[in-house]
Amino acid sequence: MPNYYSVIKATGCYIPTKIVKNSDFLNNVFYDANGNVIEVTNEELIDKFIKITSISERRYITNELVTSDIAYISAKDAIESGKIDPEQLDYIIVAHNFGDVKSNNTYSDIVPSLAARVKYKLGIKNPYTVAYDIIFGCPGWLQGVIQANYFIKSGEAKLILVVGAETLSRVSDPHDRDSMIYSDGAGAVILEAKESEEPIGIISHATRSDTLKEAKYLWMDNSYNPEKKNLGLYLKMNGRKLYEYALNNVPLLVKQCIEKAKLTIDKVSKVLLHQANGKMDEAILQRLFNLFGVEKIPEDIMPMIIEKLGNSSVATIPILLDMILKNKLPPHKISYGDNIVFASVGAGMNINAVTYRVS
């Protein structure tokens, strides 16, 4: 049987046009989890926020758009970038967590699936282009890539579209200071089966799910504003617990994934992390290098976009990848023979990682 590997044929993304700066939150009334107004001024909250997260602004979609719209736009971008006939796609996998949420309510709409909506918008007639969604927290897009890799290596599929799209602005509580973290966006990749005697493309992956204690580190709940109780559900998180979990577990899984590929950290050219918090990502990277017994981290190994784009959940890694491959994030480049590591952590709690060799 031929050795099929999953290689990136094309990428695409959609970065929303609406820029929301930290100063736009100055007039928000923030409450704590007990429904009490936070005494600290918003100026002080924002100053502390940017020091912890590195986020100075983020992007929101405009009112007429929903998640499936931007998923389609990013998918179309990937298809056009790769000059691909969409009728040849074997699978369309769309990662998200909240479905289509309109601008005037917080209800999730997930029937039909967002993947079905993307296939419809692309005008694909082929009934054997199988479309389905994956809900796996922030690591959803990367888990979709891992699933696609299994289809390709089995010989069942030759061409797979994996999209990550999210509109967190629609499910964030304006009275919760954590809402300043969230943003919107969509990214897509098309994976192609390629025969090779040597390992190329996806050469290893690893995933774990922790739920006994960690399942409710991220959850949906009422607004912190007592006057808005029972008027919709909003995304909530236990930031301290999430931070501790990520630092203790993400580096271990990433190391496992790298070693599974028979590599060491000095052979890795780029580490593309899901960007939920700038300082957390820096700490994760430092711990990863420490696990390999290396103290000095190469300056350009971890490209960051969180400062201007915020945390768009499943969309952060594919957007980052598309920007690098299309030379929109200088001086960062990805070249032939580079070993790239992708990694993400999020609700579940779930962590995953992929080692990829550029061919």
C-alpha positions in Angstrom: 0.0 0.0 0.0 1.4 3.5 -0.9 2.6 5.7 1.9 0.1 8.6 1.9 0.9 11.8 3.8 -1.2 14.8 4.5 0.3 18.0 3.0 -1.0 21.5 2.9 -2.2 22.4 -0.6 -3.7 25.8 0.2 -4.8 28.1 3.0 -7.3 31.0 3.4 -8.6 33.2 6.1 -11.1 36.0 6.9 -10.1 38.7 9.3 -13.2 40.9 10.3 -13.1 44.5 9.4 -14.4 46.0 12.6 -11.5 47.0 14.9 -12.3 47.1 18.6 -9.6 48.8 20.8 -9.1 48.4 24.5 -10.3 52.0 24.9 -13.7 50.9 23.6 -14.3 49.1 26.9 -13.8 52.2 29.0 -17.5 52.8 29.4 -18.5 49.2 30.2 -19.8 48.4 33.7 -17.9 45.3 34.8 -19.2 43.0 37.6 -17.5 40.1 39.4 -18.8 36.6 39.5 -21.0 37.5 42.6 -22.8 40.3 40.7 -20.9 43.1 42.4 -19.6 46.1 40.5 -15.8 45.9 40.3 -14.5 48.9 42.3 -11.3 49.3 40.3 -11.5 51.8 37.4 -11.7 50.6 33.9 -8.4 52.4 33.1 -6.7 50.3 35.7 -8.5 47.1 34.5 -7.4 47.7 30.9 -3.8 48.5 31.9 -3.6 45.2 33.9 -5.3 43.4 31.1 -2.8 44.3 28.3 0.1 43.5 30.6 -1.2 40.0 31.1 -2.6 39.2 27.7 -0.7 41.4 25.3 -4.0 42.3 23.6 -4.4 45.9 22.5 -7.2 45.4 20.0 -9.4 42.7 18.5 -11.7 42.1 15.5 -15.5 41.7 15.5 -17.7 40.7 12.6 -20.3 43.2 11.3 -24.0 42.8 12.2 -25.0 41.1 8.9 -22.5 38.2 9.2 -22.6 35.0 11.1 -20.0 32.2 11.7 -21.0 30.2 8.6 -20.5 33.3 6.4 -17.0 33.9 7.5 -16.2 30.1 7.4 -17.3 30.2 3.8 -15.2 33.3 3.0 -12.1 31.6 4.4 -12.9 28.4 2.6 -13.4 30.2 -0.7 -10.1 32.0 -0.2 -8.3 28.7 0.3 -10.0 27.1 -2.8 -9.1 30.1 -5.0 -5.5 30.3 -3.6 -4.9 26.6 -4.4 -6.8 26.8 -7.8 -8.9 23.8 -6.6 -12.1 22.4 -8.0 -14.4 22.3 -5.0 -16.3 19.3 -6.5 -13.1 17.3 -5.9 -13.2 17.8 -2.1 -13.8 14.5 -0.2 -14.6 16.1 3.1 -15.5 19.5 4.5 -14.8 19.7 8.3 -15.8 22.9 10.1 -14.7 23.5 13.7 -16.6 26.0 15.8 -18.2 26.0 19.2 -21.4 28.1 19.1 -22.9 27.7 15.6 -24.4 30.8 13.9 -25.3 33.4 16.5 -27.0 36.5 15.2 -26.2 40.0 16.3 -29.5 40.5 18.1 -29.6 37.4 20.3 -27.3 34.7 21.9 -29.1 31.6 20.6 -26.9 29.0 18.9 -28.1 27.8 15.5 -26.4 24.6 14.4 -29.0 22.9 12.2 -28.1 22.2 9.5 -24.4 21.9 10.4 -22.1 24.8 9.6 -20.2 22.5 7.3 -23.4 21.8 5.3 -23.9 25.6 5.1 -20.4 26.1 3.8 -20.8 23.4 1.2 -24.1 25.0 0.1 -22.5 28.4 -0.2 -19.7 26.9 -2.2 -22.3 25.5 -4.6 -20.9 22.0 -4.4 -23.1 19.4 -6.1 -21.0 16.3 -5.4 -23.0 14.2 -2.8 -19.8 12.4 -1.8 -18.3 15.6 -0.5 -19.1 14.7 3.2 -19.7 17.8 5.4 -19.7 17.7 9.2 -18.9 19.9 12.2 -16.5 19.3 15.1 -16.9 20.9 18.5 -13.8 20.5 20.6 -13.1 23.9 22.2 -10.3 26.1 20.9 -8.4 23.0 19.7 -11.3 22.1 17.3 -9.6 23.2 14.0 -6.4 21.3 14.8 -8.5 18.2 15.8 -10.2 18.5 12.5 -6.8 18.4 10.8 -5.9 15.3 12.8 -9.1 13.6 11.7 -8.5 14.6 8.1 -5.0 13.0 8.4 -6.6 9.7 9.3 -8.9 9.8 6.3 -6.0 10.6 4.0 -3.6 8.0 5.4 -6.3 5.3 5.1 -6.5 6.0 1.4 -10.1 7.0 1.7 -9.6 10.7 0.8 -7.4 12.8 -1.4 -8.5 16.3 -0.7 -10.0 17.7 2.5 -11.0 21.2 3.6 -10.7 22.0 7.3 -12.1 25.3 8.5 -12.0 27.0 11.9 -14.5 29.8 12.4 -15.8 31.6 15.5 -17.7 34.7 16.5 -16.9 35.0 20.2 -18.1 38.6 20.2 -21.6 37.2 20.0 -21.3 35.1 23.2 -19.1 37.3 25.4 -20.7 39.1 28.4 -20.0 42.9 28.1 -20.2 43.0 31.9 -17.4 40.4 32.3 -13.8 41.8 32.0 -12.8 38.5 30.4 -14.8 39.6 27.3 -11.9 41.8 26.3 -10.0 38.6 25.4 -12.4 37.4 22.7 -12.5 38.1 19.0 -13.9 36.8 15.7 -12.3 35.3 12.6 -12.0 32.3 10.3 -9.2 30.3 8.8 -9.1 27.3 6.4 -6.6 24.8 5.1 -6.9 22.2 2.3 -5.0 19.0 2.9 -3.9 16.9 0.0 -2.8 13.2 -0.1 0.8 12.9 -1.3 2.8 9.7 -1.8 6.3 9.8 -0.3 9.0 7.4 0.8 10.1 9.9 3.4 7.8 11.4 6.1 6.4 14.7 4.9 3.4 16.8 5.9 1.8 15.6 9.1 4.4 13.3 10.7 3.0 13.1 14.2 0.1 14.2 16.4 -1.1 13.9 20.0 -4.3 14.7 21.8 -5.6 14.5 25.4 -8.9 15.4 27.2 -9.1 16.1 30.9 -12.6 16.3 32.3 -12.8 14.9 35.9 -11.7 18.2 37.4 -11.3 20.4 34.4 -14.6 20.1 32.4 -15.9 23.4 33.8 -12.9 25.7 33.5 -14.8 27.1 30.6 -18.6 27.1 30.6 -21.8 29.0 29.6 -23.7 31.0 32.2 -25.8 34.1 32.8 -24.4 37.6 32.6 -22.5 38.8 35.6 -24.9 41.8 35.6 -27.8 40.8 38.0 -30.2 42.8 35.9 -29.6 40.7 32.8 -30.0 37.3 34.5 -31.7 34.7 32.4 -31.6 36.9 29.3 -29.1 34.6 27.5 -26.0 32.5 28.1 -22.5 33.8 27.8 -19.0 32.3 27.7 -17.3 32.2 31.2 -13.9 31.0 32.3 -11.9 30.3 35.4 -8.8 32.1 34.2 -6.5 31.1 37.0 -7.3 27.4 36.7 -7.1 27.5 32.9 -3.7 29.2 33.1 -2.3 26.6 35.6 -3.7 23.7 33.5 -2.2 25.0 30.3 1.2 25.6 31.8 1.3 22.2 33.5 0.1 20.1 30.6 0.5 21.8 27.2 4.4 21.6 27.2 4.3 17.9 28.1 1.9 17.0 25.2 3.9 19.1 22.7 7.1 17.4 23.8 5.4 14.0 23.3 4.3 15.0 19.8 7.8 16.2 18.8 9.4 13.1 20.1 6.8 10.9 18.4 8.2 12.5 15.2 11.7 11.5 16.2 12.8 15.1 16.6 14.2 17.4 19.2 13.3 21.0 19.8 16.4 22.3 18.0 15.0 20.7 14.8 11.7 22.7 15.1 11.6 25.9 13.0 8.3 27.4 14.2 5.8 26.8 17.0 2.3 28.0 16.1 0.3 28.1 19.3 -3.3 28.9 19.8 -3.2 32.4 21.0 -5.5 32.9 24.0 -3.1 34.9 26.2 0.3 36.3 25.1 2.0 35.9 28.5 0.6 32.3 28.8 2.0 31.4 25.4 5.4 32.7 26.3 5.4 30.7 29.5 4.3 27.5 27.7 7.1 28.0 25.1 9.7 28.5 27.9 8.5 25.3 29.7 8.6 23.4 26.5 12.3 24.4 25.9 13.1 23.6 29.5 11.7 20.1 29.1 14.3 19.6 26.3 17.0 21.0 28.6 17.3 24.2 26.5 17.3 27.6 28.1 17.6 30.0 25.2 14.6 30.3 22.9 15.2 31.4 19.3 13.7 34.9 18.8 11.5 34.2 15.8 10.2 30.7 16.6 6.8 31.7 17.9 5.0 34.2 15.6 2.3 36.2 17.5 -0.8 37.9 16.2 -2.8 38.2 19.4 -1.9 41.8 20.1 -4.0 43.1 17.1 -6.4 40.1 16.5 -7.2 38.9 20.0 -8.3 35.3 20.8 -10.6 33.9 18.0 -10.6 30.4 19.3 -10.5 27.7 16.5 -9.5 30.4 14.0 -6.3 31.6 15.5 -3.9 29.0 14.2 -5.2 28.8 10.6 -5.3 32.6 10.4 -1.7 32.7 11.6 -0.6 30.0 9.2 -2.3 31.7 6.2 -0.7 35.1 7.1 2.8 33.5 7.2 2.4 31.5 4.0 1.2 34.6 2.2 4.0 36.8 3.5 1.6 39.0 5.5 3.6 38.6 8.8 7.2 39.6 8.0 9.8 38.6 8.9 8.3 35.2 9.5 8.6 32.6 6.8 8.0 28.9 6.4 10.5 27.1 4.0 11.0 23.7 2.4 12.2 21.2 4.9 11.1 23.2 8.0 9.5 21.2 10.9 6.5 23.1 12.3 4.6 22.4 15.5 1.0 23.3 15.9 -0.6 23.2 19.4 -3.8 24.3 21.1 -5.6 24.1 24.4 -9.2 24.9 25.3 -12.6 24.0 26.7 -13.0 20.4 27.6 -10.3 20.7 28.7 -8.6 19.5 25.5 -5.0 19.8 24.3 -3.6 18.7 20.9 -0.5 19.1 18.8 0.7 18.3 15.3 4.3 18.1 13.9 4.4 19.0 10.3 7.3 18.8 7.8 7.1 21.2 4.9 7.6 19.6 1.5 
